[in-house]
Structures are given as C-alpha cells and as structure tokens.
Amino acid sequence: MDATASDAALSDGGLDAATARTDAAIDAWEPCSGSAPDPLPPLAGQFVLVDATTRIPSQAGGSAIGVWRGELVTIYAATPYDTSASRLSGTAWVVVSRNDVRAAIDLDVAIVTSAGTTSSHEVIEVRGAYLRDGVTLHVTPGCASPELHTTFDIDFTSGDSSGTLRLQVTTTALGAVTMVIRCEHTST
C-alpha cells in the first residue's frame, strides 16, 4: 500500500486491518471492555416504533476521540412494543482512543406487547481497533460479548460537551434494533 492510501486508511488514528487483527489477538486475554469511566450516570430509555414515516437521526461526525457517557437511549424498532409501558434502564459508555474503541452497554429491559411482558438483562461489551470513514467508526472486535463475527459500526456526532452515538445491535429481548444514545462527551 502506498503512503497516501495508508494515510487514508489510518484517518483519525484507526489501524489498518492486518494490524487490527494482530493487536486483537494479542489483547484477547484482557477483560473485554475494561473498566468503566467514573462517574457513570444512569441511563434513561425510551422506545420509538419504526414505520415508513420514522426518521432515525443521522449523525454529523466531529471528533470521536474521548469518553462518551450515556444519558438517554432511544430504541428504534419495528416490533410492535407498547412504548408507554415498556421500560429500559442501565448504563452505556464508549471510550475512543487513537488506536481502539472500548464500549459497554448494560441494560435492564422490560418489553410489553399484546402477548405479555418479556424482561431481560442485556450486556454488550466490545473492544477493538477501528477504521474511521466519515461519521462512522468501523470497529473490528478483538473481543466482544456476545461474540460478534463482523465489524461493529458506531456513527457519531460530537459537540462541545455532548454528542450522540448510533449503533445497530441484536439482543435477546429487543431483537434487531437501532440505538441512538445521547451522551456526555469529554475529549481526551
């Protein structure tokens, strides 16, 4: 790869794919997400049903580097939840350095549908190298729980002290959903 292509691949400090795989193998023995930033606020939650008119907020980019502490998560899903009766609480955080991303989302979820209530405790942890492409961080997990077999994308918007993260996840209780997390963002 020539220097220009290499520089483009390393935009915002991400690693090229070969280095990411090597670093991931070396780091695999460590705890997946590492320790949470302190302090970590409780996460409030809300649900939005997706239909043909729903607009999920797009992201505008900025500086991804820093600590992201979740304050409010909005779950966008096509599943017919009772959005007023369903509940979600927990914590969410992401730390983006020049070389990697560490993240954990820990949620207590109660989904109410016409068939009844489904409750679960959902934990998603990931650590890995990333490549930045505009507003998206393409994370290649070195470790993940539950195990991820592909890249994990995080779209973002950062402001002076706040921002939003958008990611698509599949969990036991929620199924396949889009999460938009409003965060406090502290650059490091």
Secondary structure as the mmCIF struct_conf table of DSSP 4:
data_model
#
loop_
_struct_conf.conf_type_id
_struct_conf.id
_struct_conf.beg_label_comp_id
_struct_conf.beg_label_asym_id
_struct_conf.beg_label_seq_id
_struct_conf.end_label_comp_id
_struct_conf.end_label_asym_id
_struct_conf.end_label_seq_id
HELX_RH_AL_P HELX_RH_AL_P1 ALA A 3 ALA A 9
TURN_TY1_P TURN_TY1_P1 LEU A 10 LEU A 10
HELX_RH_3T_P HELX_RH_3T_P1 SER A 11 GLY A 13
HELX_RH_AL_P HELX_RH_AL_P2 ALA A 17 ASP A 27
TURN_TY1_P TURN_TY1_P2 ALA A 28 TRP A 29
BEND BEND1 GLU A 30 GLU A 30
BEND BEND2 CYS A 32 SER A 33
BEND BEND3 SER A 35 SER A 35
HELX_LH_PP_P HELX_LH_PP_P1 ALA A 36 PRO A 37
BEND BEND4 ASP A 38 PRO A 39
HELX_LH_PP_P HELX_LH_PP_P2 PRO A 41 PRO A 42
STRN STRN1 LEU A 43 LEU A 49
TURN_TY1_P TURN_TY1_P3 ALA A 52 THR A 53
HELX_LH_PP_P HELX_LH_PP_P3 ILE A 56 SER A 58
STRN STRN2 GLY A 61 GLY A 61
STRN STRN3 GLY A 66 ALA A 77
BEND BEND5 ALA A 78 THR A 79
TURN_TY1_P TURN_TY1_P4 THR A 83 ALA A 85
STRN STRN4 ARG A 87 VAL A 96
BEND BEND6 ARG A 98 ASN A 99
STRN STRN5 VAL A 101 THR A 113
TURN_TY1_P TURN_TY1_P5 SER A 114 ALA A 115
STRN STRN6 GLY A 116 ASP A 133
TURN_TY1_P TURN_TY1_P6 GLY A 134 VAL A 135
STRN STRN7 THR A 136 SER A 145
BEND BEND7 PRO A 146 PRO A 146
BEND BEND8 HIS A 149 THR A 150
STRN STRN8 PHE A 152 SER A 158
BEND BEND9 ASP A 160 SER A 161
STRN STRN9 SER A 162 THR A 171
TURN_TY1_P TURN_TY1_P7 THR A 172 LEU A 174
STRN STRN10 GLY A 175 THR A 186
#
